Amino acid sequence: MKELELTNEKLKLEYPCNWVYKIITQNRDAAREAVEDLIKDKEHKLVPSKNSKTGKYCSMNLELVVESEEARNEIYTALKANPDILMVL
């Protein structure tokens, strides 16, 4: 059986590339508004994903093309800073 080797290597991506952020929220409409305000005119797709067992939390997938690592990280940071978005993966 082959063992996986864990390394601290940085993820190597070629930009621009398609990227998906998973957004966890308690209010889909507020999260959708937050994404629209942040992304503005940039083409993207925001689709519902799963709900928690109790229905208190829901997730959404935000898919878009990012131009650089800096842009990818800026979007992540902006999403994470929004109070209507509980977690970004």
C-alpha positions in Angstrom: 0.0 0.0 0.0 1.4 3.4 -1.0 1.6 6.0 1.7 0.8 9.6 1.1 3.6 12.0 1.7 2.7 15.3 3.2 4.8 18.3 2.2 4.7 22.0 2.7 4.8 22.7 -1.0 2.8 25.6 -2.2 -0.2 24.9 -4.5 1.0 25.6 -8.1 -1.7 27.0 -10.3 -1.6 28.6 -13.7 -3.5 31.9 -13.9 -6.0 32.8 -14.9 -7.9 29.8 -13.7 -11.3 28.6 -12.6 -11.7 28.7 -8.8 -14.5 27.6 -6.4 -15.1 29.0 -3.0 -17.4 27.2 -0.6 -19.4 29.7 1.5 -21.1 28.7 4.7 -23.9 30.9 5.9 -27.1 31.0 7.9 -28.8 33.3 5.4 -28.6 32.5 1.7 -30.1 35.7 0.6 -27.7 37.9 2.6 -24.7 35.8 1.5 -25.9 36.2 -2.2 -26.1 39.9 -1.7 -22.7 40.0 -0.2 -21.2 38.1 -3.1 -23.0 40.3 -5.6 -21.6 43.4 -3.9 -18.1 42.0 -3.8 -17.9 40.4 -7.3 -19.9 43.2 -9.1 -19.7 42.8 -12.9 -17.3 39.9 -12.9 -18.8 36.7 -14.4 -19.5 34.1 -11.7 -21.8 31.3 -10.7 -23.3 31.1 -7.2 -25.2 27.9 -6.6 -26.7 26.4 -3.4 -24.9 23.3 -2.1 -25.9 21.5 1.1 -27.8 22.3 4.2 -26.9 21.2 7.7 -28.9 18.4 9.2 -30.9 20.9 11.3 -31.2 23.4 8.5 -29.5 26.2 10.5 -26.5 26.4 8.2 -26.3 26.2 4.4 -23.5 26.2 1.9 -23.1 27.7 -1.5 -20.4 27.3 -4.2 -19.0 30.5 -5.8 -17.3 29.7 -9.0 -15.4 32.3 -11.0 -12.1 32.9 -12.9 -9.4 34.4 -10.9 -6.6 36.3 -12.6 -3.8 35.8 -10.0 -3.0 34.4 -6.6 -3.3 37.9 -5.2 -6.8 38.3 -6.7 -7.8 34.8 -5.4 -6.6 35.7 -1.9 -8.3 39.1 -1.9 -11.6 37.6 -2.8 -11.2 35.0 0.0 -10.3 37.7 2.5 -13.2 39.9 1.5 -15.7 37.0 1.7 -14.4 35.9 5.1 -14.7 39.5 6.4 -18.4 39.7 5.6 -20.6 39.2 8.7 -23.2 37.3 6.7 -20.7 34.7 5.7 -19.6 32.4 8.5 -16.9 30.5 6.8 -15.1 30.3 3.5 -13.3 27.2 2.2 
